[in-house]
Amino acid sequence: MKVTHEEMKAARVPLLFRDYCAHILIPLNACRVKTWYSPFQCSELRHAYEKCEFEEYERRVTIAKIDRQKALDGE
C-alpha cells in the first residue's frame, strides 16, 4: 500500500475502493471535484487508475490460480 488508512480516511475514499490503487484514486477524485466532474478532464489520471485496477485484478487471478494448483497438487 502506498497510501495509509489515515490518508484514505481523510480523503473520504469509500471502503470498497481502499485498495492498492488508492494512491491514484485520491488525486483523481480531487481533480473530478475541481473540474465539476467534467468527462473530458482528468483523463490521464482516470486511465492510470483503470490500468492500475486491471493490473491488480490480473495479479489476484494469478495468485488464485497458483493457490488452486497447490490445492490440487496436495490432494
C-alpha positions in Angstrom: 0.0 0.0 0.0 1.3 3.4 -1.0 -1.3 5.3 1.0 -2.0 4.8 4.7 -5.5 4.2 6.0 -5.5 7.6 7.7 -4.8 9.3 4.4 -7.6 7.4 2.7 -9.9 8.2 5.6 -9.0 11.9 5.3 -9.6 11.8 1.6 -13.0 10.1 2.3 -12.3 7.2 0.0 -15.1 4.7 0.2 -14.2 1.3 1.8 -14.8 -0.6 -1.4 -12.1 1.5 -3.1 -9.4 1.3 -0.4 -7.0 -1.0 -2.3 -3.6 -0.9 -4.0 -4.7 1.8 -6.4 -6.0 4.3 -3.8 -2.8 6.4 -4.3 -4.1 7.2 -7.8 -7.8 7.5 -6.8 -7.2 10.3 -4.3 -5.8 12.8 -6.8 -8.4 11.6 -9.4 -11.3 12.4 -7.1 -9.8 15.7 -6.2 -9.4 16.5 -9.9 -13.0 15.4 -10.5 -14.4 17.7 -7.8 -12.2 20.6 -9.0 -13.5 20.3 -12.6 -17.1 19.6 -11.6 -16.9 16.0 -12.9 -16.3 17.1 -16.5 -15.9 13.9 -18.6 -13.1 15.3 -20.6 -10.9 16.5 -17.7 -8.6 14.2 -15.6 -8.4 11.6 -18.4 -4.7 10.8 -17.7 -5.5 10.1 -14.0 -8.6 8.1 -14.9 -6.7 5.9 -17.4 -3.9 5.4 -14.9 -6.4 4.3 -12.3 -8.1 1.9 -14.6 -4.8 0.4 -15.7 -3.8 0.0 -12.0 -7.1 -1.7 -11.2 -6.7 -4.1 -14.2 -3.1 -5.0 -13.2 -4.3 -5.6 -9.6 -7.1 -7.9 -11.0 -4.6 -9.8 -13.1 -2.3 -10.2 -10.0 -5.1 -11.6 -7.9 -6.2 -14.0 -10.7 -2.6 -15.3 -10.9 -2.4 -15.8 -7.2 -5.8 -17.6 -7.2 -4.5 -19.9 -10.0 -1.4 -20.7 -8.0 -3.3 -21.4 -4.9 -5.8 -23.6 -6.8 -2.9 -25.6 -8.3 -1.2 -26.0 -4.9 -4.5 -27.4 -3.5 -4.8 -29.8 -6.4 -1.2 -31.0 -6.0 -1.7 -31.5 -2.3 -4.6 -33.9 -2.8 
